[in-house]
Amino acid sequence: MIVDFSIGPWSLGWFRERFRDICVHYVVLCPSEAVCAARAATRRDGAVADYTGFRELHTAFCALGELERCAIRNDTAKPAALVEHLQTALPAGAYRLD
């Protein structure tokens, strides 16, 4: 199962409790705020012209602490390159939560 959503570390307890019998991997795709704002502004559907309201959320994902190893902070990676990385990293347990 893949859950694709903005799931902050503050919500992981809920997931881990409900899926305790399943191996959970946590990957945070976190480009810079400037890149997030630019992408949000150019969305075909649901464009966000003013990113100000999302700054606090972005900042929260920049403070992952011990979960920093789960972050991919790359402003230039193409989706195919990220998929390729994850196809190797996930089976190797790079993002597995113990």
C-alpha positions as CSV (number, residue, x, y, z in Angstrom):
1,M,0.0,0.0,0.0
2,I,1.3,3.5,-0.8
3,V,-0.2,6.5,0.9
4,D,0.6,9.6,-1.2
5,F,-0.2,12.7,0.9
6,S,1.4,15.3,3.1
7,I,1.9,13.2,6.2
8,G,4.0,15.0,8.7
9,P,6.0,13.2,11.4
10,W,3.4,14.3,13.9
11,S,1.0,11.8,12.2
12,L,3.2,8.8,12.1
13,G,2.0,7.5,15.4
14,W,-1.5,7.1,14.0
15,F,-0.2,5.2,11.0
16,R,2.2,3.0,12.9
17,E,-0.5,2.0,15.4
18,R,-3.0,1.0,12.7
19,F,-0.5,-0.7,10.5
20,R,1.6,-2.3,13.2
21,D,1.7,-5.6,11.3
22,I,3.0,-4.0,8.1
23,C,6.5,-2.8,7.4
24,V,6.2,1.0,7.1
25,H,8.6,3.1,5.1
26,Y,8.5,6.9,5.3
27,V,9.7,9.1,2.4
28,V,9.5,12.9,2.4
29,L,9.9,14.5,-1.0
30,C,10.8,18.0,0.1
31,P,12.1,20.4,-2.4
32,S,12.8,24.0,-1.4
33,E,10.0,26.4,-0.5
34,A,10.7,28.3,-3.7
35,V,10.3,25.2,-5.9
36,C,7.1,24.2,-4.0
37,A,5.7,27.7,-4.5
38,A,6.5,27.7,-8.2
39,R,5.0,24.3,-8.7
40,A,1.9,25.2,-6.8
41,A,1.5,28.4,-8.9
42,T,1.7,26.5,-12.2
43,R,-0.7,23.6,-11.4
44,R,-3.2,22.9,-14.1
45,D,-6.0,22.4,-11.4
46,G,-6.0,24.1,-8.0
47,A,-3.2,26.5,-8.7
48,V,-2.0,28.4,-5.6
49,A,-1.0,32.0,-6.5
50,D,-0.1,32.9,-2.9
51,Y,2.0,30.3,-1.2
52,T,2.2,32.2,2.1
53,G,-0.4,30.0,3.8
54,F,1.7,26.9,3.2
55,R,5.0,28.3,4.6
56,E,4.4,26.9,8.1
57,L,3.7,23.4,6.7
58,H,6.9,23.5,4.5
59,T,8.9,24.7,7.6
60,A,7.5,21.7,9.6
61,F,8.8,19.3,7.0
62,C,12.2,21.0,7.2
63,A,12.5,20.1,10.8
64,L,12.3,16.3,10.7
65,G,15.0,15.7,13.4
66,E,15.8,11.9,13.6
67,L,13.6,11.4,10.5
68,E,15.8,13.5,8.3
69,R,17.2,10.3,6.8
70,C,13.7,9.9,5.3
71,A,13.9,13.2,3.4
72,I,14.8,13.7,-0.2
73,R,15.7,17.3,-0.6
74,N,16.4,17.9,-4.3
75,D,15.1,20.7,-6.4
76,T,16.2,19.3,-9.8
77,A,15.5,15.6,-9.7
78,K,13.2,14.4,-12.4
79,P,10.3,12.1,-11.4
80,A,11.8,9.2,-13.2
81,A,15.1,9.6,-11.3
82,L,13.2,9.6,-8.0
83,V,11.3,6.5,-8.9
84,E,14.5,4.8,-9.9
85,H,16.1,5.8,-6.5
86,L,13.1,4.5,-4.6
87,Q,13.0,1.2,-6.5
88,T,16.4,0.5,-5.0
89,A,16.2,2.3,-1.7
90,L,12.9,0.9,-0.4
91,P,13.7,-2.8,-0.8
92,A,17.1,-2.0,0.9
93,G,15.2,-0.6,3.9
94,A,16.7,2.9,3.6
95,Y,13.4,4.6,4.6
96,R,12.0,1.8,6.8
97,L,10.7,2.9,10.2
98,D,11.6,0.5,13.0
